[in-house]
């Protein structure tokens, strides 16, 4: 189910466009795909650790985007909605 959204992103990790953004960004992007997949699956299964991991990852990702001068409102808007509902229901998670 989630692989349909993640697998098309994998070729971007080795693309020339990402390599132009900086030498650290390509491995970071690969790392973010793995963490995002873990969080999506974990939230789908109602795992508390996924809610906390996603929250921490969003903070880290926004910091990286800010350092790269690529931050925008969209980088926090959708994740903030997901975090709001995840943390609102964290007491129901295992």
C-alpha positions as CSV (number, residue, x, y, z in Angstrom):
1,X,0.0,0.0,0.0
2,X,2.6,2.5,1.1
3,X,5.2,1.2,-1.4
4,X,3.2,2.7,-4.2
5,X,4.0,6.1,-2.9
6,X,7.6,5.4,-1.7
7,X,9.1,3.4,-4.6
8,X,8.7,6.2,-7.2
9,X,10.7,8.5,-5.0
10,X,13.7,6.2,-4.8
11,X,15.2,7.1,-8.2
12,X,15.3,10.7,-7.0
13,X,17.9,9.8,-4.5
14,X,20.4,9.1,-7.3
15,X,19.3,11.8,-9.6
16,X,21.5,14.6,-10.8
17,X,19.0,17.2,-9.5
18,X,19.5,16.2,-5.9
19,X,23.3,16.0,-6.3
20,X,23.3,19.7,-7.3
21,X,21.7,20.7,-4.0
22,X,24.7,19.6,-2.0
23,X,26.7,16.6,-1.2
24,X,25.0,15.8,2.1
25,X,21.4,16.1,0.8
26,X,21.4,12.9,-1.3
27,X,22.1,10.6,1.7
28,X,19.8,12.7,3.8
29,X,17.0,12.3,1.3
30,X,17.5,8.6,1.3
31,X,17.4,8.6,5.1
32,X,14.2,10.7,5.0
33,X,12.5,8.2,2.7
34,X,13.2,5.4,5.1
35,X,12.1,7.3,8.2
36,X,8.9,8.6,6.4
37,X,8.0,5.0,5.4
38,X,8.6,3.8,9.0
39,X,6.4,6.6,10.3
40,X,3.6,6.1,7.8
41,X,3.4,2.4,8.5
42,X,3.6,3.0,12.3
43,X,0.9,5.6,12.3
44,X,-1.3,3.4,10.2
45,X,-0.8,0.6,12.8
46,X,-1.4,3.2,15.6
47,X,2.1,2.9,17.2
48,X,3.0,5.6,19.7
49,X,6.6,5.6,18.8
50,X,5.7,6.4,15.2
51,X,3.9,9.6,16.3
52,X,6.9,10.7,18.4
53,X,9.4,9.8,15.6
54,X,7.4,11.7,13.0
55,X,7.3,14.8,15.2
56,X,11.0,14.7,15.7
57,X,11.7,14.1,12.1
58,X,9.5,17.0,11.0
59,X,11.5,19.3,13.3
60,X,14.8,17.9,11.9
61,X,13.6,18.2,8.3
62,X,12.4,21.8,8.8
63,X,15.8,22.7,10.3
64,X,17.6,21.1,7.3
65,X,15.3,22.9,4.8
66,X,15.9,26.2,6.6
67,X,19.7,25.7,6.4
68,X,19.4,24.9,2.7
69,X,17.3,28.1,2.2
70,X,14.5,25.9,0.9
71,X,12.0,26.2,3.7
72,X,8.4,27.2,3.0
73,X,5.1,27.2,4.7
74,X,4.1,24.0,3.0
75,X,7.0,22.2,4.7
76,X,5.2,22.6,8.1
77,X,1.6,23.0,7.2
78,X,0.7,19.4,6.3
79,X,3.0,17.8,8.8
80,X,1.6,20.0,11.6
81,X,-1.9,18.7,10.8
82,X,-0.7,15.1,10.9
83,X,1.2,15.7,14.2
84,X,-1.9,17.4,15.7
85,X,-4.1,14.4,15.1
86,X,-1.4,11.9,15.9
87,X,-0.6,13.5,19.3
88,X,-4.3,14.0,20.0
89,X,-4.9,10.3,19.8
90,X,-1.5,9.1,21.2
91,X,-3.3,7.8,24.4
92,X,-5.2,5.3,22.2
93,X,-2.0,4.0,20.5
94,X,0.0,1.1,21.6
